[in-house]
């Protein structure tokens, strides 16, 4: 095992994928010689040539169209959207084309595309760079949405996404890129898609989160433990489709739930989790489901970011409210 940052684990996965299959290609804005704006592809063009790792024009719609054409002719494209706030420029390719290909061709064509993109706040980016738009793509049938919360999962889930014959939107948290380190196994390994993980065992309340919000939930769990509240943390990992079985098992164990997300409250992943629990496991609940989410406003300018983003204290307060409900 080696200790790696979140971004280094992603780079390792990309390197291994290129080495394993010559039909795997990486392309996007500045991913070639510069190695991407966050250096996720640093050194890969020099190692594998500019025919397999190459820059594109500043046109997300073109990047998406290129990926679809390559996929339909037998390649495994890994396309990078430099920031997920630029999703709207490529939305037709994702929602109107690659998501429908298997259905459109009655299962006779695959669409093995990975759409890599960073998202999330905490780094004081300009507007449209930190937006949490996972709820938009999670609603699209035919698209899998994966959001790892630690370096080991970032590597294993990315390799699984690249192996998938269906399109995967793979979202990488900006703040975690270099702020988080963890043990990562050497060599090629995969982590199952569509499977949540128990990031922390507990018995009193379940905190359900994903991506960059998982460290917030884990910090809150540590604070709750000081007050004798044993919180379980469920890391969804794949937010579409949801792992209902793991969610239900935890809900049945604790009977109390708080969903935690960085994204705005309206129509988010957390709202879907709450609805699924209410429909399937309501008789296991001992209290109303709590929710911690960002305000329903436009993502703020950098000066207000710290006030806008969710914090561990918010999760602690909501968890105590749920635990003390009678």
ABEGO torsion letter per residue (X at the ends): XBBBBAAAAAAAAAAAAAAABAABBBBEBGABAAGEAAGAABGAAAAAEAAABBBBBBBAAAAAAAAAAAAAAGBBBBBBBABAAAAAAAAAAAAAAAAAAAAAAGGABBBBBBBBBBBEBGAGBBBGAABBAAAAAAABBGBBBBBBABAAAAAAAAAAAAABABBBBBBBBAAAAAABBBBBBBEBBBBBBGBBBBABBBAABBBBBBEAAAAAAAAAAAAAAAAGBBBBBBBAGBAOBBBAAAAAAAAAAAGBBBBBBABBABGBAAAAAAAAAAAAAAAABABBBBBBBBBBBBBBBAAAAAAABBBAAAAAAAAAAAAABX
